[in-house]
């Protein structure tokens, strides 16, 4: 998902994306949803949050580290 789309999602949820990076915006959205703010921490490509909308991006981002 591209950054502009993530910013739109954030704004629609009342989360101000400001000039933050993708990871920080997504973590704020996750917190607002009442979920763990764990985006980009699945270093082993394992995650028990199977219905997370950020799952694929999360795995990709975690592997880039």
PDB file as gemmi writes it, atoms N, CA and C in Angstrom:
CRYST1    1.000    1.000    1.000  90.00  90.00  90.00 P 1                      
ATOM      1  N   UNK A   1       0.851  -1.166   0.000  1.00  0.00           N  
ATOM      2  CA  UNK A   1       0.000   0.000   0.000  1.00  0.00           C  
ATOM      3  C   UNK A   1       0.906   1.240   0.000  1.00  0.00           C  
ATOM      4  N   UNK A   2       0.556   2.187  -0.827  1.00  0.00           N  
ATOM      5  CA  UNK A   2       1.417   3.371  -0.901  1.00  0.00           C  
ATOM      6  C   UNK A   2       1.107   4.356   0.231  1.00  0.00           C  
ATOM      7  N   UNK A   3       2.021   5.263   0.442  1.00  0.00           N  
ATOM      8  CA  UNK A   3       1.950   6.196   1.567  1.00  0.00           C  
ATOM      9  C   UNK A   3       0.713   7.090   1.517  1.00  0.00           C  
ATOM     10  N   UNK A   4       0.340   7.554   0.349  1.00  0.00           N  
ATOM     11  CA  UNK A   4      -0.841   8.423   0.251  1.00  0.00           C  
ATOM     12  C   UNK A   4      -2.107   7.679   0.642  1.00  0.00           C  
ATOM     13  N   UNK A   5      -2.224   6.444   0.243  1.00  0.00           N  
ATOM     14  CA  UNK A   5      -3.382   5.638   0.612  1.00  0.00           C  
ATOM     15  C   UNK A   5      -3.430   5.430   2.135  1.00  0.00           C  
ATOM     16  N   UNK A   6      -2.279   5.205   2.732  1.00  0.00           N  
ATOM     17  CA  UNK A   6      -2.194   5.032   4.186  1.00  0.00           C  
ATOM     18  C   UNK A   6      -2.577   6.321   4.890  1.00  0.00           C  
ATOM     19  N   UNK A   7      -2.143   7.452   4.357  1.00  0.00           N  
ATOM     20  CA  UNK A   7      -2.518   8.742   4.945  1.00  0.00           C  
ATOM     21  C   UNK A   7      -4.028   8.964   4.873  1.00  0.00           C  
ATOM     22  N   UNK A   8      -4.647   8.566   3.761  1.00  0.00           N  
ATOM     23  CA  UNK A   8      -6.097   8.694   3.630  1.00  0.00           C  
ATOM     24  C   UNK A   8      -6.823   7.840   4.665  1.00  0.00           C  
ATOM     25  N   UNK A   9      -6.344   6.622   4.862  1.00  0.00           N  
ATOM     26  CA  UNK A   9      -6.938   5.727   5.869  1.00  0.00           C  
ATOM     27  C   UNK A   9      -6.795   6.359   7.246  1.00  0.00           C  
ATOM     28  N   UNK A  10      -5.619   6.882   7.531  1.00  0.00           N  
ATOM     29  CA  UNK A  10      -5.380   7.511   8.835  1.00  0.00           C  
ATOM     30  C   UNK A  10      -6.355   8.669   9.053  1.00  0.00           C  
ATOM     31  N   UNK A  11      -6.461   9.548   8.086  1.00  0.00           N  
ATOM     32  CA  UNK A  11      -7.358  10.699   8.221  1.00  0.00           C  
ATOM     33  C   UNK A  11      -8.807  10.257   8.405  1.00  0.00           C  
ATOM     34  N   UNK A  12      -9.206   9.212   7.683  1.00  0.00           N  
ATOM     35  CA  UNK A  12     -10.593   8.745   7.796  1.00  0.00           C  
ATOM     36  C   UNK A  12     -10.894   8.188   9.184  1.00  0.00           C  
ATOM     37  N   UNK A  13      -9.860   7.777   9.897  1.00  0.00           N  
ATOM     38  CA  UNK A  13     -10.009   7.252  11.251  1.00  0.00           C  
ATOM     39  C   UNK A  13      -9.774   8.326  12.306  1.00  0.00           C  
ATOM     40  N   UNK A  14      -9.469   9.541  11.864  1.00  0.00           N  
ATOM     41  CA  UNK A  14      -9.214  10.619  12.808  1.00  0.00           C  
ATOM     42  C   UNK A  14      -7.792  10.644  13.326  1.00  0.00           C  
ATOM     43  N   UNK A  15      -6.906   9.932  12.653  1.00  0.00           N  
ATOM     44  CA  UNK A  15      -5.490   9.908  13.023  1.00  0.00           C  
ATOM     45  C   UNK A  15      -4.758  10.892  12.118  1.00  0.00           C  
ATOM     46  N   UNK A  16      -4.051  11.842  12.705  1.00  0.00           N  
ATOM     47  CA  UNK A  16      -3.314  12.829  11.934  1.00  0.00           C  
ATOM     48  C   UNK A  16      -1.980  12.221  11.484  1.00  0.00           C  
ATOM     49  N   UNK A  17      -1.793  12.005  10.166  1.00  0.00           N  
ATOM     50  CA  UNK A  17      -0.557  11.393   9.691  1.00  0.00           C  
ATOM     51  C   UNK A  17       0.636  12.343   9.724  1.00  0.00           C  
ATOM     52  N   UNK A  18       0.373  13.648   9.693  1.00  0.00           N  
ATOM     53  CA  UNK A  18       1.469  14.612   9.710  1.00  0.00           C  
ATOM     54  C   UNK A  18       2.518  14.284   8.668  1.00  0.00           C  
ATOM     55  N   UNK A  19       3.767  14.399   9.045  1.00  0.00           N  
ATOM     56  CA  UNK A  19       4.880  14.085   8.140  1.00  0.00           C  
ATOM     57  C   UNK A  19       5.608  12.826   8.588  1.00  0.00           C  
ATOM     58  N   UNK A  20       4.883  11.974   9.288  1.00  0.00           N  
ATOM     59  CA  UNK A  20       5.497  10.752   9.808  1.00  0.00           C  
ATOM     60  C   UNK A  20       5.710   9.720   8.711  1.00  0.00           C  
ATOM     61  N   UNK A  21       6.586   8.784   8.978  1.00  0.00           N  
ATOM     62  CA  UNK A  21       6.873   7.716   8.022  1.00  0.00           C  
ATOM     63  C   UNK A  21       5.744   6.690   8.027  1.00  0.00           C  
ATOM     64  N   UNK A  22       5.722   5.855   7.020  1.00  0.00           N  
ATOM     65  CA  UNK A  22       4.705   4.828   6.832  1.00  0.00           C  
ATOM     66  C   UNK A  22       4.545   3.971   8.083  1.00  0.00           C  
ATOM     67  N   UNK A  23       5.646   3.507   8.629  1.00  0.00           N  
ATOM     68  CA  UNK A  23       5.622   2.641   9.799  1.00  0.00           C  
ATOM     69  C   UNK A  23       4.927   3.319  10.978  1.00  0.00           C  
ATOM     70  N   UNK A  24       5.255   4.551  11.244  1.00  0.00           N  
ATOM     71  CA  UNK A  24       4.670   5.268  12.382  1.00  0.00           C  
ATOM     72  C   UNK A  24       3.180   5.542  12.184  1.00  0.00           C  
ATOM     73  N   UNK A  25       2.797   5.864  10.956  1.00  0.00           N  
ATOM     74  CA  UNK A  25       1.376   6.116  10.683  1.00  0.00           C  
ATOM     75  C   UNK A  25       0.575   4.831  10.889  1.00  0.00           C  
ATOM     76  N   UNK A  26       1.070   3.740  10.334  1.00  0.00           N  
ATOM     77  CA  UNK A  26       0.358   2.466  10.472  1.00  0.00           C  
ATOM     78  C   UNK A  26       0.259   2.053  11.928  1.00  0.00           C  
ATOM     79  N   UNK A  27       1.317   2.233  12.682  1.00  0.00           N  
ATOM     80  CA  UNK A  27       1.259   1.881  14.108  1.00  0.00           C  
ATOM     81  C   UNK A  27       0.233   2.734  14.851  1.00  0.00           C  
ATOM     82  N   UNK A  28       0.093   3.991  14.474  1.00  0.00           N  
ATOM     83  CA  UNK A  28      -0.930   4.845  15.088  1.00  0.00           C  
ATOM     84  C   UNK A  28      -2.330   4.355  14.730  1.00  0.00           C  
ATOM     85  N   UNK A  29      -2.503   3.935  13.493  1.00  0.00           N  
ATOM     86  CA  UNK A  29      -3.795   3.394  13.068  1.00  0.00           C  
ATOM     87  C   UNK A  29      -4.089   2.112  13.843  1.00  0.00           C  
ATOM     88  N   UNK A  30      -3.093   1.247  13.981  1.00  0.00           N  
ATOM     89  CA  UNK A  30      -3.283   0.004  14.722  1.00  0.00           C  
ATOM     90  C   UNK A  30      -3.717   0.288  16.161  1.00  0.00           C  
ATOM     91  N   UNK A  31      -3.088   1.251  16.785  1.00  0.00           N  
ATOM     92  CA  UNK A  31      -3.454   1.620  18.155  1.00  0.00           C  
ATOM     93  C   UNK A  31      -4.880   2.143  18.196  1.00  0.00           C  
ATOM     94  N   UNK A  32      -5.235   2.990  17.230  1.00  0.00           N  
ATOM     95  CA  UNK A  32      -6.589   3.534  17.167  1.00  0.00           C  
ATOM     96  C   UNK A  32      -7.624   2.425  16.991  1.00  0.00           C  
ATOM     97  N   UNK A  33      -7.266   1.372  16.285  1.00  0.00           N  
ATOM     98  CA  UNK A  33      -8.165   0.237  16.071  1.00  0.00           C  
ATOM     99  C   UNK A  33      -8.297  -0.642  17.312  1.00  0.00           C  
ATOM    100  N   UNK A  34      -7.413  -0.419  18.283  1.00  0.00           N  
ATOM    101  CA  UNK A  34      -7.423  -1.254  19.476  1.00  0.00           C  
ATOM    102  C   UNK A  34      -6.574  -2.507  19.321  1.00  0.00           C  
ATOM    103  N   UNK A  35      -5.685  -2.484  18.336  1.00  0.00           N  
ATOM    104  CA  UNK A  35      -4.798  -3.624  18.071  1.00  0.00           C  
ATOM    105  C   UNK A  35      -3.388  -3.330  18.578  1.00  0.00           C  
ATOM    106  N   UNK A  36      -2.540  -4.340  18.508  1.00  0.00           N  
ATOM    107  CA  UNK A  36      -1.134  -4.155  18.842  1.00  0.00           C  
ATOM    108  C   UNK A  36      -0.514  -3.236  17.797  1.00  0.00           C  
ATOM    109  N   UNK A  37       0.364  -2.339  18.214  1.00  0.00           N  
ATOM    110  CA  UNK A  37       1.066  -1.470  17.262  1.00  0.00           C  
ATOM    111  C   UNK A  37       2.379  -2.148  16.884  1.00  0.00           C  
ATOM    112  N   UNK A  38       2.246  -3.191  16.077  1.00  0.00           N  
ATOM    113  CA  UNK A  38       3.373  -4.087  15.814  1.00  0.00           C  
ATOM    114  C   UNK A  38       3.870  -4.055  14.370  1.00  0.00           C  
ATOM    115  N   UNK A  39       3.402  -3.110  13.564  1.00  0.00           N  
ATOM    116  CA  UNK A  39       3.789  -3.089  12.153  1.00  0.00           C  
ATOM    117  C   UNK A  39       5.299  -3.150  11.981  1.00  0.00           C  
ATOM    118  N   UNK A  40       5.741  -4.009  11.096  1.00  0.00           N  
ATOM    119  CA  UNK A  40       7.149  -4.169  10.714  1.00  0.00           C  
ATOM    120  C   UNK A  40       7.997  -4.830  11.794  1.00  0.00           C  
ATOM    121  N   UNK A  41       7.372  -5.589  12.677  1.00  0.00           N  
ATOM    122  CA  UNK A  41       8.145  -6.287  13.708  1.00  0.00           C  
ATOM    123  C   UNK A  41       8.170  -7.793  13.487  1.00  0.00           C  
ATOM    124  N   UNK A  42       7.511  -8.294  12.452  1.00  0.00           N  
ATOM    125  CA  UNK A  42       7.452  -9.730  12.186  1.00  0.00           C  
ATOM    126  C   UNK A  42       8.701 -10.168  11.430  1.00  0.00           C  
ATOM    127  N   UNK A  43       9.824 -10.111  12.098  1.00  0.00           N  
ATOM    128  CA  UNK A  43      11.112 -10.404  11.455  1.00  0.00           C  
ATOM    129  C   UNK A  43      11.218 -11.822  10.914  1.00  0.00           C  
ATOM    130  N   UNK A  44      10.491 -12.749  11.508  1.00  0.00           N  
ATOM    131  CA  UNK A  44      10.538 -14.138  11.060  1.00  0.00           C  
ATOM    132  C   UNK A  44       9.362 -14.488  10.165  1.00  0.00           C  
ATOM    133  N   UNK A  45       8.618 -13.491   9.726  1.00  0.00           N  
ATOM    134  CA  UNK A  45       7.424 -13.667   8.882  1.00  0.00           C  
ATOM    135  C   UNK A  45       6.388 -14.545   9.566  1.00  0.00           C  
ATOM    136  N   UNK A  46       6.338 -14.450  10.874  1.00  0.00           N  
ATOM    137  CA  UNK A  46       5.318 -15.149  11.650  1.00  0.00           C  
ATOM    138  C   UNK A  46       4.524 -14.111  12.419  1.00  0.00           C  
ATOM    139  N   UNK A  47       3.194 -14.297  12.401  1.00  0.00           N  
ATOM    140  CA  UNK A  47       2.327 -13.349  13.067  1.00  0.00           C  
ATOM    141  C   UNK A  47       0.998 -14.033  13.356  1.00  0.00           C  
ATOM    142  N   UNK A  48       0.463 -13.830  14.541  1.00  0.00           N  
ATOM    143  CA  UNK A  48      -0.807 -14.451  14.885  1.00  0.00           C  
ATOM    144  C   UNK A  48      -2.003 -13.549  14.571  1.00  0.00           C  
ATOM    145  N   UNK A  49      -1.762 -12.393  13.980  1.00  0.00           N  
ATOM    146  CA  UNK A  49      -2.831 -11.460  13.610  1.00  0.00           C  
ATOM    147  C   UNK A  49      -3.225 -11.712  12.150  1.00  0.00           C  
ATOM    148  N   UNK A  50      -3.914 -12.824  11.905  1.00  0.00           N  
ATOM    149  CA  UNK A  50      -4.175 -13.268  10.533  1.00  0.00           C  
ATOM    150  C   UNK A  50      -5.133 -12.376   9.749  1.00  0.00           C  
ATOM    151  N   UNK A  51      -5.933 -11.557  10.403  1.00  0.00           N  
ATOM    152  CA  UNK A  51      -6.878 -10.700   9.677  1.00  0.00           C  
ATOM    153  C   UNK A  51      -6.415  -9.245   9.603  1.00  0.00           C  
ATOM    154  N   UNK A  52      -5.201  -8.973   9.950  1.00  0.00           N  
ATOM    155  CA  UNK A  52      -4.664  -7.619   9.917  1.00  0.00           C  
ATOM    156  C   UNK A  52      -4.554  -7.118   8.475  1.00  0.00           C  
ATOM    157  N   UNK A  53      -5.058  -5.928   8.235  1.00  0.00           N  
ATOM    158  CA  UNK A  53      -5.014  -5.381   6.878  1.00  0.00           C  
ATOM    159  C   UNK A  53      -3.592  -4.977   6.449  1.00  0.00           C  
ATOM    160  N   UNK A  54      -2.679  -4.928   7.374  1.00  0.00           N  
ATOM    161  CA  UNK A  54      -1.308  -4.513   7.085  1.00  0.00           C  
ATOM    162  C   UNK A  54      -0.365  -5.703   6.949  1.00  0.00           C  
ATOM    163  N   UNK A  55      -0.868  -6.914   7.068  1.00  0.00           N  
ATOM    164  CA  UNK A  55      -0.058  -8.129   7.170  1.00  0.00           C  
ATOM    165  C   UNK A  55       1.019  -8.241   6.074  1.00  0.00           C  
ATOM    166  N   UNK A  56       0.633  -8.161   4.813  1.00  0.00           N  
ATOM    167  CA  UNK A  56       1.603  -8.339   3.730  1.00  0.00           C  
ATOM    168  C   UNK A  56       2.655  -7.233   3.741  1.00  0.00           C  
ATOM    169  N   UNK A  57       2.221  -5.989   3.872  1.00  0.00           N  
ATOM    170  CA  UNK A  57       3.173  -4.868   3.951  1.00  0.00           C  
ATOM    171  C   UNK A  57       4.085  -5.023   5.151  1.00  0.00           C  
ATOM    172  N   UNK A  58       3.547  -5.536   6.235  1.00  0.00           N  
ATOM    173  CA  UNK A  58       4.320  -5.713   7.465  1.00  0.00           C  
ATOM    174  C   UNK A  58       5.483  -6.678   7.229  1.00  0.00           C  
ATOM    175  N   UNK A  59       5.165  -7.837   6.626  1.00  0.00           N  
ATOM    176  CA  UNK A  59       6.213  -8.816   6.373  1.00  0.00           C  
ATOM    177  C   UNK A  59       7.287  -8.259   5.446  1.00  0.00           C  
ATOM    178  N   UNK A  60       6.851  -7.558   4.410  1.00  0.00           N  
ATOM    179  CA  UNK A  60       7.811  -6.963   3.482  1.00  0.00           C  
ATOM    180  C   UNK A  60       8.679  -5.919   4.162  1.00  0.00           C  
ATOM    181  N   UNK A  61       8.065  -5.073   4.955  1.00  0.00           N  
ATOM    182  CA  UNK A  61       8.806  -4.024   5.654  1.00  0.00           C  
ATOM    183  C   UNK A  61       9.789  -4.602   6.668  1.00  0.00           C  
ATOM    184  N   UNK A  62       9.363  -5.639   7.368  1.00  0.00           N  
ATOM    185  CA  UNK A  62      10.227  -6.271   8.373  1.00  0.00           C  
ATOM    186  C   UNK A  62      11.452  -6.900   7.731  1.00  0.00           C  
ATOM    187  N   UNK A  63      11.289  -7.441   6.532  1.00  0.00           N  
ATOM    188  CA  UNK A  63      12.421  -8.085   5.863  1.00  0.00           C  
ATOM    189  C   UNK A  63      13.405  -7.075   5.286  1.00  0.00           C  
ATOM    190  N   UNK A  64      12.949  -5.845   5.067  1.00  0.00           N  
ATOM    191  CA  UNK A  64      13.824  -4.790   4.532  1.00  0.00           C  
ATOM    192  C   UNK A  64      14.837  -4.307   5.570  1.00  0.00           C  
ATOM    193  N   UNK A  65      14.556  -4.565   6.839  1.00  0.00           N  
ATOM    194  CA  UNK A  65      15.432  -4.082   7.908  1.00  0.00           C  
ATOM    195  C   UNK A  65      16.784  -4.732   7.846  1.00  0.00           C  
TER     196      UNK A  65                                                      
END                                                                             
